[in-house]
Amino acid sequence: MIRSLLAYPFRGSPRVDAVLVGGGLHLLAVWLPLVPFVAVAGYLARVLAATAAVDRVDDANRPGWRPLRPLLWDGVRLLTTCVGYLIVPTVLLVVTLGGPLERVDPTGTTDGLIFVAGTTLTTLLAFAAAYPLPAALVAVARERSLRAAVDRTLIGTATRDAGYLVATLFAAAGLAVGAGVYGPLNAVAAGFFAAFYIEVVAAATVGKATGRAWERQGVGGGDHAVVGDHAVDEP
């Protein structure tokens, strides 16, 4: 399973075109910040939809970049969902860690306990608020509608699944590693391409786990059917 996920960005023919284009868009974002990331988000939406709709990752064709206009709309929906879900945990962290806890001296015994308890509680609350985000992204990608981001049936079913939890932690760990190596790799201009590769693997991971959670509970069909077709490269 892990091997299939790691190989997913190179499936199809030609094998490296998606990573080359995605890494190039990351590089372009240095000079043109917004549009390249919308395109990348649109591609990741196609990855989420493709991997959520199959029984195995090996069965999911790697998406293509065309047609471009629907891809950009997919990206806008995905980024809007991210903002909607992350605004609360972001404000919570900024207000708490930049407010009352900023005035606490962690070197003192009492203050140290308050600081540890406060940061731990804040982190847990922020994680709880952001935890449904991957499921919401998969739902939006499959339905191609922002309303799916607040579909309690789809989101609730996924977040209660153990496989979804493991996939979310795995994807988060991968993104954290990618962030750590991004700077050093950019010394040879490889960080942009490594970042996109890790993003695709993370998207495939949560897409597959979310799709399996829906399948196990019998949701995701009928009123929750996939809307629209995503262009893919033939393997």
Buried (B, 14 or more C-beta within 10 A) or exposed (E): EEEBBBBBBBBBEEBEBBBEBBBBBBBBBEEEEEEBBBBBBBBBBBBBBBBBBBEEBBEBBBBBBEEEEBBBBBBBBBBBBBEBBBEEBBEBBEEBBEEEBEEBEEEEEEBEEBBEEBBEEBBEBBEEBBBBBBBBBBBBBBBBEBEBBBBEBBBBBBBEBEBBBEBBEBBBEBBEEBEEBBEEBBEEEBBBBBBBBBBBBBBBBBBBBBBBBBBEBEBBEEEBEBEEEBBBBEE
